[in-house]
């Protein structure tokens, strides 16, 4: 319990406010800025834990148990993050998210409840008088504050109650682990970067909607075709044998995110390939990754007259007649090119995988 004094006035519970009383009629303690001897507060009653050592020990064990349970729940959060399948369900909801929310939420709740229980049942329970002071504290006030801090620390039992102290430190310490663990969601690890796609020598280039194989004659000059590798679709061989897709579910979505390409056709005389890329096209047909090298947006805004491809997100522009080089915008790398050829049946195929990473540019990519 506290009372505030300033400008020779005091507020007392259950008493009239003295603001309207003439200064000459104010009681001496108020004029002297001193506490009133009996402001009308009830007599202090000790708590059960103040007089019964068994209850005190029980309260201490309760607080330590809450901090200990919070520690276990926080560690459970970290284990669940790696152990639970992200696609698993529980009661129709994502099991991973439910578990993460419950473990971390309960950990915070128990730490808060433990702190409240500690303060209410074990810390010092005394009424005090607090004087108001100016914003700039005097040296004496600063020394008084430090003294009060050390007195409070002593009365809280932080140094004496080792079980509570150690369990609280453990509970608060492991709270940093979830912050480290969830950093994993801020971006892919180096090993998860789309360095390698499913493209291999001999894989057909097919329409990205129906999975129809593409022949050079199907692509006209100035045309752009969105395409995918044939392994994402059911394939029917000349013998009549049907080959099912090689990917499904999450693996399919992950592979499709890295592999989309575009086919463009331009007059062969307009193409200026690097010496190592002279045989990477077929009769003016070139194949490039559809993923912008800036932040990974899908691109297909094709300007057939200039042979330039523009990203709709941040306007990075690539010259496909000059090996996909960047001519405008924030992209830092040329658009990766896929070498293509023709198989025995006359369909376009990849002659190899990409020779460079596809996708956004990172600091470790030149």
Order of alpha helices (4+ residues) and beta strands (2+ residues): beta-beta-alpha-alpha-alpha-beta-beta-alpha-beta-alpha-alpha-beta-beta-beta-beta-alpha-beta-beta-beta-beta-beta-beta-beta-beta
